[in-house]
């Protein structure tokens, strides 16, 4: 049995930009914190939210010890998180700055 065969089928992966030596292939490494992990199980992290949001109707972000970014619903602080790479968060923030998601908060915009 190879090392890859020994992995649990439910194990999550993230892509690493490093090549594995074969043209067109990317090496995968296991995520330390898979999506769906409970926020309470992440250990001590510092959650950040947008300034001026005090009523809980927002999402919060935390940088994890492995450099990934966890996102949780502020109304469910102990609940599940989604975990993203820094590149994924950067792409989202860039798109938000360009207004690519404005129609989600104001349906009259297109």
C-alpha positions, 0 to 999 in steps of 0.5 A: 500500500502506498502512502497515498492509499493509506490516507482517509478518503475524507482527508482534505487537501490544499494545493501547493504551488510547488511542482512535484517534478512532473510537467503540469502536476502540482503537489498536494499537502494535507490541510491542517484544519479542514473545512467544517472544523469547529471554531472552538477546536482551532485553539487560541486564535484572534478573530477579526471582523470589519470595523463598525460591526457590533451586532454579530451580522458579519463574518470573522477571519482568523489567521491560523498557525499554518498560515491559512485563514479561517472564516466563521459566522459571527452569530455562531462563534463556536460553529464550523469554519471555512478554511482558505489559503492566503492566495484564495483570500487575496483573490476574494479581497481583490474582487471585493475591492473591484466591486465584483460582489456588490450585487450580492448586497445591493440587487439593483447593482449589476 
